[in-house]
Amino acid sequence: MLSKSTQKKIACVILTGALTFFYAASAFATTQNTPKQAPIKIDFSKISEAFEAKLKSLVDAGTITQAQADAALKVFTSKDQRPSRLESLVNDGTITQDQANAIEEAFKSARESKKSIQDVLSSLVSSNTITQTQADSVSKLFQQKDTNGTPKDQRPSRLESLVTAGTITQDQANAIEEAFKAVIDTLKSTSN
């Protein structure tokens, strides 16, 4: 027979092993049963009608006119009306409108042939359509992400063209942007 101290040691080892196994199994079961967070799903078909409702409330409040609301809705819903990223380089005098058109055309053909932006810009520099400095500016512009995380001063507002044209004021553009953000936030919260 084993001595009492040896029996106690064996009992401690068995008890420690059992507790370790119990806690490990418990922790494993907890991680396996934890529900995963569902991704946020936004019904983009509702964005337009929700945005129209927000614009209507701005019209009703007298913040903007119906014509201004229609112009804002057109800017946000028509892809062709969105200002080109290259437009800011033309406005700054970095490139000419002809160079911007050449770059857009080169990008279009590059998408079709699956070339990279750098390949396109290199070919435009080689053909003396643009300078290397201009190519660097274009490259930098296209590397910026057009998302909510991008600082506002680094990306043109879609409403800038309406403000520049005098269709709406900057305050009205800000109100429209806030209304649009409210629509997105509402859709995010209702989709959860």
N, C-alpha and C positions, 0 to 999 in steps of 0.2 A: 504494500500500500504506500501511497505517496504521503509525504509529510504535509502538515496543514499549510505551511507557507507555500509549498509548491502547488497545492490545490487552490489556494487563494490566487496565485499568479495565473494559473490556467483559467480560473473562473473570470478573472479580470480581462485576460486576453480574449476569451470567448465573448464576454459581455461587450467589450470595446469593439470587437469585430461585428457583432450583431447590431450595435448602435450605429456604427459607421455604415453598414449595409442598409439599415433602415432609413437613415437620413439621405444617403445617396439615392436610394430608390425613390424616396419622397421628392427630392429635388428634381430628379429626372422626370417623374410623372408630372410635376408642376410645369416644367418647361414644355412638355409634350402637349399638355392640355390648355396652355395659354392661347387664347384666340389671337390671331394676327389682326393687326389694324387693317381695315378695309381701305383700299385706295379711294380717294375722293373722286366721285364721278359727277361731272357737270354735263347737264343736257344743253349742249350748245344751241339747239334749236330754240330754246327759251330765251337765250341772251338777247336776241333782236327785239322780241316783244317786250321783255322786261326793260330794255334800254329805251324803247319807244315810250313806255309808261313813265319812266323817270324824266325823259325829255318833256313829255306832256305836263308833268308836274312843274317843271321849270317854266314852261310857257304859261301855265295857269297862275304861277306865282309872279309872273311879269319879269322874271330874270332874263329870259330870252324871248324872241319872237318866234312865230311858227316857221317863218322862212329860215331863221337861223337854226332851229331844231332840225328842219329838213336837211339843211346843208351839213350839219354835224352827223346826222344819221347816214347821209351819203358817204361822208368821209370814213366812217367806221365800218360800213358794210360793203363798200365797193373797193376791191383790191386795186383797181386801176387808179383810184383817186389818192391812194396812200403815197406820200412823198418817197422818192427813191432815197436810199442811203447815200447815193452819189450826189444827190441834190445839195446836201450840206457842203460837200467839197466844191461844187460849182459856185454856191453862194459865197463861200469863203475865198474864192479866187484861186484855190489850189489847182483845179483843173478847169478846162473849158467845157461848154456844153457838148461840142463835137467829140471831145475826148470821153466824156461821160457816156455818150451814145455808143462810141466804139467799145468802151469797157462793157456796157450792158449787152451789146451784141456778142462780144467775145465770151461773156459769161453764159449767155444763152446757148451758144454752140458748145461750150465746155460742158454744160450740164448734159447735153445730148450725147457728147462723146466721153463723158465721165472723166474729164480732166480736172486737176486741182486748180484752185484760185491762183496759186503761185505760178503754175505752168502758164496760165492765161496771161497773168501780168508780165511774166518774163517774155512771152512772145510779143506783147504790146510794146515793151521796152526795146526789144530787138528790132522791131519794125519802126522805131522812132515815133510811135503814136503818142506815147507818154514817156516821161523821164523816170529814172529810178526813184527819185524822191516822191514823185506823184504815185508811183506804184506802191511805195512803202505806206503812204497815207491811205490809199485804197485798201491795202491789206490790213492795216490796223483798224480801219473802219469796219471791215467785214468780220474781224475777229471779235468785235464787241457783240455781246448778246443783247438782243432786243427783248428783255424780260423785265419783270418787275424788280429784279435785283440790280438792274443797270441804273446808275444814277441818272436822274432826269436831265442833267446838263450834258450828258454824253450821247443822248439820243433825241432826235427831233420828235416833237409831238405831232400827232396826225392832224391836230387842229391848228398847227402853226400856219398852214397855208391859208386857212380861213381868217386868222387874225391878221396875217400879212396883207391879205386882199381887202381887209376892212369889213368883211362879212359879219364878224363877231369881235367883241373886245376880248382882251386877255382875261378879265374877270369872268366873262361868260364862258370862255374856253375852260377856265379852272372849274367853274360850276359843272360844266358838261363832263369833264374828266372825273370829278368827284361822284357824279351821278353814275357814270360807267363803273367806277370802282365799287360803288354801293351795290350795283346789280350783280357784279361778280361775287362779292362777299355774301350777298343774299343767296345766290345760287349754290355757293359752296356750303353754306350752313344748312340749307334745305336738303342737300344731297346726302348728308350724313345720316 
